Amino acid sequence: MTALRRIFLVADDYGISPAVSAAIRDLIARGRLNATSVMVGTPSFDHSEAVSLSMLNAAGPRVAIGLHVTLTAPFKPMSGDYRPLKNNAFLRLEDTGGSAMLRKLDPASLAREVSAQFAAFAQAFGHPPDYVDGHQHMHLFPQIRDAVLNATKDHAPNAWIRQCGRVTPLHKRMSDPKGMFLDWLSREFRRRAAKLGIKTNPAFAGTYDFAPRSDFAELFPSFLVNMSEGGVVMCHPGHVDAELRSLDPVTTAREREYAYLAGELFPKHLQQHGLTLR
């Protein structure tokens, strides 16, 4: 009998709102997730959210807890001198990404902000993150990648860091321009991580457009094709509350993801592809 390959099913955005965090914890308790990425600088993340998540590992390792480095609006920096800002918050995704691509971010203030988020994680959980990634994949971008990689090496040397290069055959990637852009960014990211001796995941999947027409239950099995041992599948399950609506446009898609992951099709799809979360 062929052994099952263990993968990481990572729920992004723990801490973005109480309802999202509660939904993620519920799925972990059901054995339907085995990793979650924490946003330490959001309005609703506090010590109690960290304790509630940590308790799921009290009887033994059940979930890897990572740092979701956050550098885009509407969230605010944790350090005192991060620049540039707009209305005391980070710039929008497009502006932060564009500035990074043009190498117009301030490296010193960027490094201080990323280090501040690592410090906040360690204070909340009592240990460094098990792994590191970035909200809206900002950790892959020029300038930002160096700050995140260097902070990981300094503050969490045993952590792995998420790269977003996929194993999907090229002809099937053409309908996912976002995924192709992440593939391209990940090449240089992997090279720099390897040079610093930082581990990365061998495979990645999970990108889609979050559109109302998107059927997550139909899409998800495609994320599992050719997924290797230690690969990462990203997801964004959650319940919707007022806090989430005020901070993020991705709302009902989170409910659809939660429903699928909590349902009976999900474990069957894992088994069909020879994969496990344990």
C-alpha positions in Angstrom: 0.0 0.0 0.0 1.4 3.4 -1.0 2.1 5.7 2.0 0.1 8.9 2.1 2.0 12.1 1.6 1.6 14.7 4.3 0.9 18.3 3.2 0.2 21.6 5.0 -3.2 23.0 4.5 -2.7 26.6 5.6 -5.5 28.9 6.6 -4.4 32.5 6.1 -5.5 35.5 8.1 -5.9 34.2 11.6 -6.6 37.3 13.7 -8.2 39.4 11.0 -11.6 39.1 12.8 -13.0 37.1 15.7 -15.4 35.2 13.4 -12.6 34.2 11.0 -10.3 33.1 13.9 -13.1 31.1 15.5 -13.8 29.3 12.2 -10.2 28.4 11.7 -9.9 27.0 15.3 -13.0 24.9 14.7 -11.5 23.4 11.5 -8.3 22.7 13.3 -10.2 20.9 16.1 -12.0 18.8 13.5 -8.6 17.8 11.9 -9.4 19.7 8.7 -6.5 22.2 8.9 -3.0 21.7 10.2 -1.5 25.2 9.8 -2.6 28.8 10.2 -0.9 32.1 9.5 -1.4 34.8 12.1 -1.8 38.6 11.5 -0.4 40.0 14.7 -1.2 43.7 14.0 -4.9 43.6 13.3 -7.4 45.4 15.6 -8.9 42.2 17.0 -5.8 40.1 17.5 -4.9 40.0 21.2 -3.4 37.6 23.8 -6.7 35.7 24.2 -6.7 34.8 20.5 -3.1 33.6 20.8 -4.0 31.5 23.9 -7.1 30.0 22.2 -5.0 28.9 19.2 -2.1 27.6 21.3 -4.4 25.5 23.4 -5.1 23.3 20.4 -1.5 22.1 20.6 -1.8 21.4 24.4 -2.2 17.6 24.0 0.4 17.4 21.3 1.3 19.1 17.9 -1.9 19.6 15.9 -1.3 22.8 14.1 1.7 24.7 12.8 1.4 28.4 13.7 3.0 30.9 11.4 3.5 34.6 11.1 1.5 36.3 8.3 3.6 39.4 7.7 1.2 42.2 6.9 2.3 45.4 5.0 -0.8 46.6 3.1 -3.9 48.7 3.9 -6.1 49.0 5.8 -3.8 47.7 8.5 -1.4 49.9 10.4 2.3 49.4 11.2 3.5 48.1 14.5 6.8 50.1 14.4 6.9 53.8 15.0 8.6 55.1 11.9 7.4 53.0 8.9 7.2 54.9 5.7 5.4 55.6 3.4 1.9 55.7 5.0 -1.5 57.0 4.0 -3.9 58.0 6.8 -1.5 56.4 9.3 -1.9 53.0 7.6 0.1 51.0 5.0 -0.4 51.8 1.4 -2.8 49.7 -0.7 -1.7 46.4 -2.2 -1.1 47.9 -5.6 0.9 50.8 -4.2 3.0 48.7 -1.9 3.7 46.1 -4.6 4.5 48.8 -7.2 6.9 50.6 -4.9 8.6 47.4 -4.1 9.0 46.4 -7.8 10.6 49.9 -8.4 12.8 49.5 -5.3 11.3 52.7 -3.8 10.6 51.4 -0.3 12.8 52.4 2.6 14.9 49.3 3.5 15.6 50.4 7.1 12.1 51.2 8.1 10.9 48.1 6.3 13.3 45.9 8.3 12.2 47.5 11.6 8.5 46.9 10.8 9.0 43.2 9.9 11.1 42.7 13.0 8.4 44.3 15.1 5.9 41.8 13.8 8.2 38.9 14.6 8.6 40.3 18.1 4.8 40.7 18.6 4.3 37.1 17.5 6.9 35.9 20.0 5.4 37.9 22.8 1.9 36.6 22.0 2.8 32.9 21.7 5.9 32.6 23.8 8.0 31.2 20.9 9.0 32.1 17.3 6.7 31.2 14.4 6.9 27.7 13.0 6.8 29.2 9.5 6.5 32.6 7.8 4.5 33.9 4.9 2.9 37.2 3.8 -0.5 38.7 3.6 -1.4 39.1 -0.1 2.0 37.5 -0.9 3.9 40.7 -0.2 6.8 38.7 1.2 7.8 37.6 -2.3 8.3 41.1 -3.7 11.7 42.8 -4.1 13.0 44.7 -1.0 10.3 43.1 1.1 11.6 39.6 0.5 15.0 40.6 1.8 13.5 42.1 5.0 11.4 39.0 5.6 14.2 36.5 4.8 16.7 38.3 7.1 14.2 38.6 9.9 13.4 34.9 9.6 17.1 34.0 9.8 17.5 36.3 12.8 14.3 35.7 14.8 13.1 32.2 13.7 16.1 30.3 12.3 14.2 26.9 12.5 11.2 28.2 10.6 10.4 27.5 7.0 9.1 30.2 4.7 6.4 30.0 2.1 7.3 30.1 -1.6 4.5 30.1 -4.1 5.9 28.2 -7.1 3.4 25.6 -8.3 3.6 22.1 -9.6 0.6 22.5 -11.9 1.5 21.7 -15.6 2.3 24.9 -17.6 -0.7 24.5 -19.9 -3.1 24.5 -16.9 -1.5 27.7 -15.4 -2.5 30.0 -18.2 -6.0 30.7 -16.8 -4.5 31.9 -13.5 -2.4 35.1 -14.1 -2.1 35.7 -10.4 -0.6 32.3 -9.9 1.8 32.8 -12.8 3.0 36.1 -11.3 3.6 34.3 -8.0 5.5 31.6 -9.8 7.8 34.2 -11.3 8.4 36.0 -8.0 9.1 32.7 -6.3 12.0 31.8 -8.5 14.2 34.6 -7.1 12.7 34.2 -3.6 13.7 30.5 -3.5 17.2 31.4 -4.6 17.7 34.0 -1.9 16.2 31.7 0.8 18.6 28.9 -0.2 21.5 31.2 0.0 20.6 32.1 3.6 20.0 28.5 4.5 16.3 29.0 5.0 13.9 26.1 4.2 11.0 26.6 1.8 8.1 24.4 0.9 8.6 22.2 -2.2 5.2 23.0 -3.8 2.3 25.4 -3.5 -1.3 25.6 -4.6 -4.5 27.4 -3.7 -4.7 30.6 -5.8 -8.0 31.6 -7.3 -10.0 34.9 -7.8 -12.5 34.6 -4.9 -15.2 35.7 -7.3 -18.9 34.9 -6.4 -19.0 32.4 -9.4 -16.0 30.4 -8.1 -17.0 27.0 -6.8 -14.4 26.2 -4.2 -15.5 22.6 -3.8 -15.0 22.1 -7.5 -11.7 23.9 -7.6 -10.0 22.4 -4.6 -9.2 18.9 -6.0 -7.2 20.7 -8.7 -5.0 22.1 -6.0 -4.0 18.6 -4.9 -2.8 17.3 -8.3 0.9 16.4 -8.1 1.2 17.8 -4.6 4.4 16.6 -3.0 5.2 15.7 0.6 5.6 18.9 2.6 3.7 20.9 0.0 1.5 23.8 0.9 -2.1 24.4 -0.1 -3.4 27.9 0.9 -7.0 28.6 1.9 -9.0 31.4 3.5 -11.9 29.8 5.5 -13.9 31.8 7.9 -17.2 33.2 9.1 -18.2 36.8 8.3 -18.7 39.5 10.9 -18.7 43.3 11.0 -15.0 43.4 11.7 -14.1 41.4 8.6 -16.4 43.4 6.4 -14.7 46.6 7.5 -11.2 45.3 6.7 -11.3 42.9 3.8 -13.3 42.4 0.6 -13.1 38.6 0.8 -16.2 37.7 2.8 -18.6 35.1 1.4 -15.8 33.2 -0.3 -14.6 32.4 3.2 -17.9 30.9 4.1 -17.8 28.7 1.0 -14.3 27.5 1.9 -15.3 26.8 5.5 -18.4 24.8 4.4 -16.3 22.6 2.0 -13.5 22.0 4.5 -16.0 21.1 7.2 -17.9 18.8 4.9 -17.6 15.2 3.8 -16.1 15.8 0.3 -12.8 17.3 1.5 -11.4 14.2 3.3 -12.4 12.0 0.3 -10.5 14.3 -2.1 -7.4 14.2 0.1 -7.5 10.4 0.1 -8.1 10.2 -3.7 -4.9 12.1 -4.2 -2.9 10.1 -1.7 -2.6 13.0 0.8 -3.0 13.5 4.5 -2.8 16.3 7.0 -1.5 14.0 9.8 
